[in-house]
Amino acid sequence: MADRLALFTGGGFADSHAKTAHGILRYGPREVVCVVDAIQAGRAASDVIPYARRPVPIVAGVADARALGANVLVIGVAPFGGALTDEWRAALLEAIAAGMDVEAGLHTVLAEDPELSQAAARAGVRLRDLRAAPPDLSVPTGDRPDVRVVHTVGSDCAIGKMSVTLELDAAARARGLESAFVATGQTGIAITGWGIAVDHVISDFVAGAAARLIEEGAGRAPLLFLEGQGALGHPAYSGVTLGLLHGGQPDAMVLCHRAGSTEIDDYPGTPIPPLPELVATYERAAGWVRPARVAAIALNTRGLDDDAARAAIAAAAEETGLPADDPVRFGGETLLAAVV
């Protein structure tokens, strides 16, 4: 039976941390029946998140989703710390009892949870853990296939690195280039069906996981767009950012930033350096293993009108001396030209 998804966001659909739901709605090939969000119930998804593209209904609960024909419940939020909450557990158990498969990209492994796994076995449904890492990962060999790797890096989490990467891949293929998106997080895997969630990998093997992704990607296309994670200046997630940067060994980077942001979102008081300083930091860190330049700036202009967005893009370009644009809003051609 084909997947018919219900995206569970637990009241957070309008928040940037519901990026899994947003990403599936905008880029995913599978059918989405509805979003489950009690706060936004009664509206259409595209009215709350215009760039989500699909005007699917938002319903209040799991029973409503099942009545619409959904057969898979996907946790559509990437929460800070990645743990399963008691509220979400109740929703998952309700979905399982209703005969729905459950898909999640949490650090809580559903298949290892006794209550959930026993309920799934009784109901004859599947638990899909998108963050599950391959068991045979190791450190990089030091060799890299002869492909061009473009890597998105960022000033913070949840600012659109995945979206920028997908937009660049789409723009490349529209130009007739043979390219592939390389998923490094749970949302990208939910969209493409392959990849490794590197933030769930043992720290010693993060770079090895990135290297394996480049090796696998090389069998798909000669131009790879490697999804970024976290930020080098993030107090919690800098480790995965550096491991991905060194294991992926990019040829070029695209620096992603939310327009107007001056502090790390989850750590108020932790400043985000100016864009030129961020460019220099990423180039210096990449150069410890393989020299690479930041070729362009991808600006997230969500919340700004078109005039303000274009002004912010122009200011970023002037500040850094690099091409800048918001590829989600205005298309990826400008940034693509800079990286290929």
Backbone torsions as a table, in degrees:
resi	resn	phi	psi	omega
1	MET	NA	135.1	179.8
2	ALA	-68.3	146.7	177.7
3	ASP	-67.3	134.2	171.9
4	ARG	-127.6	103.3	-164.7
5	LEU	-86.7	142.4	163.3
6	ALA	-116.3	125.4	-175.6
7	LEU	-98.0	110.4	-177.1
8	PHE	-89.5	122.9	-177.8
9	THR	-122.8	1.8	169.9
10	GLY	54.0	37.1	179.5
11	GLY	87.5	1.0	-176.1
12	GLY	-112.3	21.2	-174.2
13	PHE	-59.2	-35.0	-177.7
14	ALA	-78.0	-8.9	-176.6
15	ASP	-88.8	151.8	-178.7
16	SER	-64.8	-22.2	179.6
17	HIS	-73.3	-8.8	172.4
18	ALA	-84.7	36.6	-172.7
19	LYS	-68.4	-25.8	176.9
20	THR	-65.6	-45.9	176.7
21	ALA	-62.6	-45.4	-179.5
22	HIS	-60.8	-44.5	-177.7
23	GLY	-65.3	-42.9	179.0
24	ILE	-63.9	-40.7	179.8
25	LEU	-63.5	-40.1	-175.8
26	ARG	-81.7	-39.0	-169.0
27	TYR	-118.9	-18.0	-172.0
28	GLY	-72.3	141.8	179.9
29	PRO	-83.2	-15.2	-176.6
30	ARG	-79.3	155.3	179.6
31	GLU	-69.0	133.2	173.8
32	VAL	-111.4	119.9	-178.3
33	VAL	-82.2	-41.9	-176.0
34	CYS	-167.2	170.3	168.4
35	VAL	-109.3	138.0	177.4
36	VAL	-104.3	106.7	-176.9
37	ASP	-155.6	108.8	-174.1
38	ALA	-63.3	-32.3	-177.1
39	ILE	-71.4	-38.4	-176.5
40	GLN	-99.0	5.8	-176.1
41	ALA	-54.9	139.8	-179.4
42	GLY	98.7	-12.5	178.8
43	ARG	-102.2	173.0	172.8
44	ALA	-97.9	147.1	-177.6
45	ALA	-57.2	-41.2	-176.9
46	SER	-71.5	-15.4	174.4
47	ASP	-78.8	-29.8	179.2
48	VAL	-84.8	-45.4	179.5
49	ILE	-122.7	89.6	-173.3
50	PRO	-55.2	-37.7	-177.1
51	TYR	-74.5	-3.6	177.3
52	ALA	-69.5	-19.8	172.4
53	ARG	75.1	-43.3	-173.3
54	ARG	-90.0	126.2	-178.9
55	PRO	-85.7	46.7	-178.0
56	VAL	-73.1	152.9	-179.0
57	PRO	-72.5	151.8	172.5
58	ILE	-105.5	125.2	-177.9
59	VAL	-114.7	166.4	-172.3
60	ALA	-83.3	-31.4	-173.3
61	GLY	-148.3	174.5	-178.0
62	VAL	-63.1	-38.9	-179.8
63	ALA	-60.5	-38.2	178.0
64	ASP	-64.4	-41.1	179.1
65	ALA	-63.8	-43.1	179.4
66	ARG	-64.0	-38.0	179.0
67	ALA	-63.8	-26.7	178.3
68	LEU	-84.4	-4.2	176.8
69	GLY	101.9	9.0	177.5
70	ALA	-67.5	138.3	177.6
71	ASN	-122.0	1.4	175.4
72	VAL	-136.8	128.1	173.6
73	LEU	-100.8	121.6	-179.7
74	VAL	-110.1	125.9	172.1
75	ILE	-70.5	115.6	-172.0
76	GLY	-98.8	13.3	-179.1
77	VAL	-118.3	139.5	173.5
78	ALA	-106.9	87.3	-173.3
79	PRO	-74.9	157.7	176.3
80	PHE	-60.9	120.3	-178.1
81	GLY	91.9	-20.6	172.1
82	GLY	70.0	23.1	-176.7
83	ALA	-94.7	153.4	176.3
84	LEU	-80.5	127.1	179.6
85	THR	-90.8	164.9	178.6
86	ASP	-63.3	-38.1	179.1
87	GLU	-63.5	-43.8	-179.5
88	TRP	-68.8	-36.2	178.2
89	ARG	-58.2	-43.8	179.6
90	ALA	-60.8	-40.6	179.1
91	ALA	-66.8	-39.9	179.0
92	LEU	-65.3	-42.0	179.0
93	LEU	-64.8	-37.3	176.3
94	GLU	-63.7	-42.9	179.0
95	ALA	-64.3	-43.6	179.7
96	ILE	-61.0	-45.5	179.7
97	ALA	-62.3	-27.2	179.1
98	ALA	-85.4	1.7	177.4
99	GLY	87.1	21.9	-179.5
100	MET	-99.1	139.0	167.1
101	ASP	-67.3	158.0	179.5
102	VAL	-127.3	134.3	-178.9
103	GLU	-127.2	131.5	-177.3
104	ALA	-149.1	150.4	176.1
105	GLY	-116.1	42.3	-178.9
106	LEU	-88.4	164.8	169.5
107	HIS	-76.1	-23.4	170.1
108	THR	-70.4	116.2	-177.3
109	VAL	-83.2	113.5	-175.4
110	LEU	-59.9	-41.8	-175.9
111	ALA	-66.5	-18.7	179.7
112	GLU	-98.7	0.7	179.1
113	ASP	-88.6	116.8	-174.0
114	PRO	-57.4	-43.8	-177.3
115	GLU	-64.6	-46.0	-178.4
116	LEU	-70.0	-43.4	-177.5
117	SER	-66.8	-38.0	177.7
118	GLN	-67.4	-40.0	178.1
119	ALA	-64.4	-40.5	179.6
120	ALA	-65.6	-39.3	178.8
121	ALA	-64.0	-42.3	178.9
122	ARG	-63.7	-38.6	-176.4
123	ALA	-85.6	-11.9	-179.0
124	GLY	70.4	35.6	178.9
125	VAL	-117.1	168.4	-176.0
126	ARG	-103.4	145.1	170.1
127	LEU	-109.0	121.9	-177.5
128	ARG	-111.5	115.7	178.4
129	ASP	-99.9	104.1	-175.4
130	LEU	-70.2	-23.7	-177.7
131	ARG	-88.5	-2.2	-178.7
132	ALA	-59.0	128.3	-176.8
133	ALA	-95.9	149.4	174.4
134	PRO	-57.6	143.5	-175.3
135	PRO	-78.7	-11.0	-172.2
136	ASP	-111.4	27.9	179.1
137	LEU	-70.8	153.5	177.8
138	SER	-147.9	-163.3	-179.6
139	VAL	-85.3	161.5	179.7
140	PRO	-65.6	153.4	176.8
141	THR	-83.1	-20.1	-176.2
142	GLY	101.3	-19.4	176.7
143	ASP	-88.3	153.0	176.7
144	ARG	-138.2	137.8	179.6
145	PRO	-59.8	159.0	-179.5
146	ASP	-81.8	75.3	177.6
147	VAL	-133.4	164.4	173.9
148	ARG	-97.5	125.4	-177.4
149	VAL	-114.0	122.6	175.8
150	VAL	-112.0	124.4	-170.8
151	HIS	-120.1	129.5	174.3
152	THR	-86.7	132.5	176.2
153	VAL	-125.6	168.7	-172.4
154	GLY	-147.3	171.1	176.1
155	SER	-92.8	-12.7	-177.5
156	ASP	-164.9	177.5	174.3
157	CYS	-85.9	162.2	171.7
158	ALA	52.7	45.5	178.9
159	ILE	-119.6	4.1	174.0
160	GLY	109.1	19.9	-180.0
161	LYS	-60.8	-42.7	178.2
162	MET	-62.9	-44.6	-179.2
163	SER	-61.6	-43.5	178.3
164	VAL	-60.5	-43.4	-179.5
165	THR	-62.6	-44.2	178.7
166	LEU	-65.7	-38.5	178.8
167	GLU	-66.0	-39.1	177.5
168	LEU	-65.0	-42.4	177.9
169	ASP	-62.0	-43.6	179.2
170	ALA	-64.0	-41.4	179.2
171	ALA	-65.2	-38.7	178.6
172	ALA	-63.5	-45.7	-179.1
173	ARG	-67.9	-33.1	175.9
174	ALA	-65.5	-29.3	177.0
175	ARG	-80.7	-7.0	180.0
176	GLY	95.6	8.9	178.4
177	LEU	-83.7	147.4	177.1
178	GLU	-88.8	108.7	-174.4
179	SER	-139.4	168.5	178.4
180	ALA	-147.2	143.8	172.5
181	PHE	-88.0	130.5	-179.0
182	VAL	-108.5	110.0	-175.1
183	ALA	-82.0	131.2	179.1
184	THR	-122.6	8.0	179.9
185	GLY	-141.4	170.4	-172.6
186	GLN	-63.7	-35.8	-178.3
187	THR	-69.1	-44.3	177.4
188	GLY	-59.8	-38.7	178.2
189	ILE	-67.0	-39.5	177.4
190	ALA	-62.4	-30.3	-178.9
191	ILE	-81.8	-47.3	-171.3
192	THR	-96.1	-23.2	-179.3
193	GLY	86.8	4.2	176.3
194	TRP	-150.4	163.4	179.8
195	GLY	131.2	-176.5	176.8
196	ILE	-135.3	127.8	174.2
197	ALA	-77.6	96.9	-169.5
198	VAL	-68.3	-20.3	179.5
199	ASP	-76.7	-2.9	177.0
200	HIS	-106.4	5.9	-176.5
201	VAL	-92.9	144.9	173.2
202	ILE	-52.8	136.5	-170.4
203	SER	-55.2	-36.4	179.5
204	ASP	-61.9	-23.0	-170.7
205	PHE	-110.8	8.1	179.9
206	VAL	-61.9	-47.5	178.8
207	ALA	-63.7	-37.3	176.8
208	GLY	-64.7	-36.9	176.8
209	ALA	-64.4	-42.6	178.2
210	ALA	-62.9	-42.2	178.8
211	ALA	-63.0	-40.1	178.7
212	ARG	-63.9	-38.9	178.6
213	LEU	-62.1	-39.3	177.8
214	ILE	-66.4	-39.7	177.3
215	GLU	-62.5	-44.3	178.9
216	GLU	-68.5	-40.3	179.0
217	GLY	-62.6	-32.9	179.9
218	ALA	-62.0	-25.3	176.1
219	GLY	-78.9	-8.0	-178.9
220	ARG	-103.3	-35.9	-176.3
221	ALA	-166.0	156.5	178.0
222	PRO	-83.9	-10.3	178.4
223	LEU	-120.9	116.7	-175.2
224	LEU	-115.9	132.7	175.0
225	PHE	-106.8	105.3	-172.7
226	LEU	-91.8	117.2	-179.0
227	GLU	-64.9	134.6	178.5
228	GLY	-90.4	162.1	177.7
229	GLN	-137.3	141.5	172.9
230	GLY	63.0	-149.5	180.0
231	ALA	-160.7	145.5	-179.0
232	LEU	-61.3	-28.6	-179.6
233	GLY	-95.5	10.4	-178.3
234	HIS	-82.7	127.4	-176.6
235	PRO	-62.1	-24.7	-178.2
236	ALA	-101.1	-36.7	-165.5
237	TYR	-115.8	14.3	-178.0
238	SER	-64.6	-30.0	-177.2
239	GLY	-62.5	-44.6	-179.8
240	VAL	-67.9	-33.5	178.8
241	THR	-62.4	-46.8	-177.7
242	LEU	-69.3	-41.3	178.3
243	GLY	-61.6	-40.1	178.5
244	LEU	-67.6	-40.4	179.1
245	LEU	-63.1	-44.6	-177.5
246	HIS	-77.1	-36.0	178.4
247	GLY	-73.7	-33.7	179.8
248	GLY	-77.5	-24.1	178.7
249	GLN	45.1	61.9	-175.4
250	PRO	-68.4	157.2	171.3
251	ASP	-87.6	-28.9	-179.5
252	ALA	-150.2	153.1	177.8
253	MET	-124.1	151.7	171.6
254	VAL	-118.8	120.2	-178.4
255	LEU	-87.4	121.5	-178.8
256	CYS	-100.8	140.5	-176.7
257	HIS	-154.0	142.1	174.2
258	ARG	-87.0	125.3	-177.0
259	ALA	-55.8	129.2	176.7
260	GLY	87.9	-9.9	-177.9
261	SER	-73.0	133.4	179.8
262	THR	-124.1	-9.6	-179.8
263	GLU	-135.1	152.8	173.5
264	ILE	-63.1	129.3	-170.6
265	ASP	-59.6	-45.9	-177.0
266	ASP	-83.5	-6.8	-179.2
267	TYR	-133.3	72.9	178.7
268	PRO	-54.7	136.3	-175.9
269	GLY	99.7	-15.5	174.4
270	THR	-90.5	109.3	-171.5
271	PRO	-74.7	149.5	169.5
272	ILE	-94.4	121.9	-178.6
273	PRO	-63.4	162.7	174.3
274	PRO	-59.4	154.8	-175.5
275	LEU	-56.4	-44.4	179.1
276	PRO	-59.7	-35.4	178.2
277	GLU	-68.8	-38.7	176.9
278	LEU	-63.5	-42.1	177.5
279	VAL	-57.1	-49.3	-178.6
280	ALA	-63.3	-38.2	-179.4
281	THR	-63.7	-47.1	-179.4
282	TYR	-66.6	-39.5	178.9
283	GLU	-66.4	-37.8	178.8
284	ARG	-66.9	-44.2	-179.0
285	ALA	-65.7	-41.2	177.8
286	ALA	-62.3	-38.9	-175.4
287	GLY	-67.1	-14.5	176.0
288	TRP	-65.1	-22.7	179.3
289	VAL	-119.7	-49.5	-179.1
290	ARG	-150.2	119.8	-178.1
291	PRO	-59.8	136.9	176.6
292	ALA	-153.7	146.9	-179.7
293	ARG	-105.8	148.5	166.0
294	VAL	-75.9	117.9	-173.2
295	ALA	-94.5	-19.0	-175.4
296	ALA	-163.9	164.9	177.6
297	ILE	-114.3	125.5	173.9
298	ALA	-103.7	115.8	-175.5
299	LEU	-103.9	128.0	173.7
300	ASN	-87.2	110.8	-175.1
301	THR	-106.2	21.5	178.6
302	ARG	-55.6	134.3	-179.7
303	GLY	95.0	-10.7	177.1
304	LEU	-101.4	148.1	172.2
305	ASP	-75.6	173.1	-172.9
306	ASP	-59.6	-42.3	-178.7
307	ASP	-64.7	-44.9	179.3
308	ALA	-65.8	-36.5	178.9
309	ALA	-63.7	-46.6	-179.9
310	ARG	-65.0	-35.1	177.6
311	ALA	-66.4	-41.2	178.6
312	ALA	-65.0	-38.8	178.0
313	ILE	-64.2	-44.5	179.3
314	ALA	-62.8	-38.1	180.0
315	ALA	-67.0	-39.3	178.4
316	ALA	-65.2	-39.7	178.8
317	ALA	-64.8	-41.3	-179.7
318	GLU	-68.5	-39.3	-177.3
319	GLU	-66.1	-36.2	-174.0
320	THR	-103.3	-19.5	-173.6
321	GLY	73.4	18.5	-178.0
322	LEU	-118.6	154.3	172.9
323	PRO	-58.3	141.5	-179.3
324	ALA	-140.9	149.5	177.3
325	ASP	-170.9	167.6	169.8
326	ASP	-107.6	98.4	-173.0
327	PRO	-69.6	-25.0	177.0
328	VAL	-69.1	-38.3	-175.2
329	ARG	-87.7	-40.8	-171.2
330	PHE	-118.4	4.2	179.9
331	GLY	95.6	157.1	-172.5
332	GLY	-96.7	5.9	-171.6
333	GLU	-63.3	-41.0	-179.2
334	THR	-61.2	-46.0	-179.7
335	LEU	-70.5	-36.6	179.2
336	LEU	-60.8	-43.7	179.9
337	ALA	-59.3	-32.5	-178.1
338	ALA	-74.6	-28.3	-173.1
339	VAL	-101.0	-15.4	179.8
340	VAL	-111.2	NA	NA
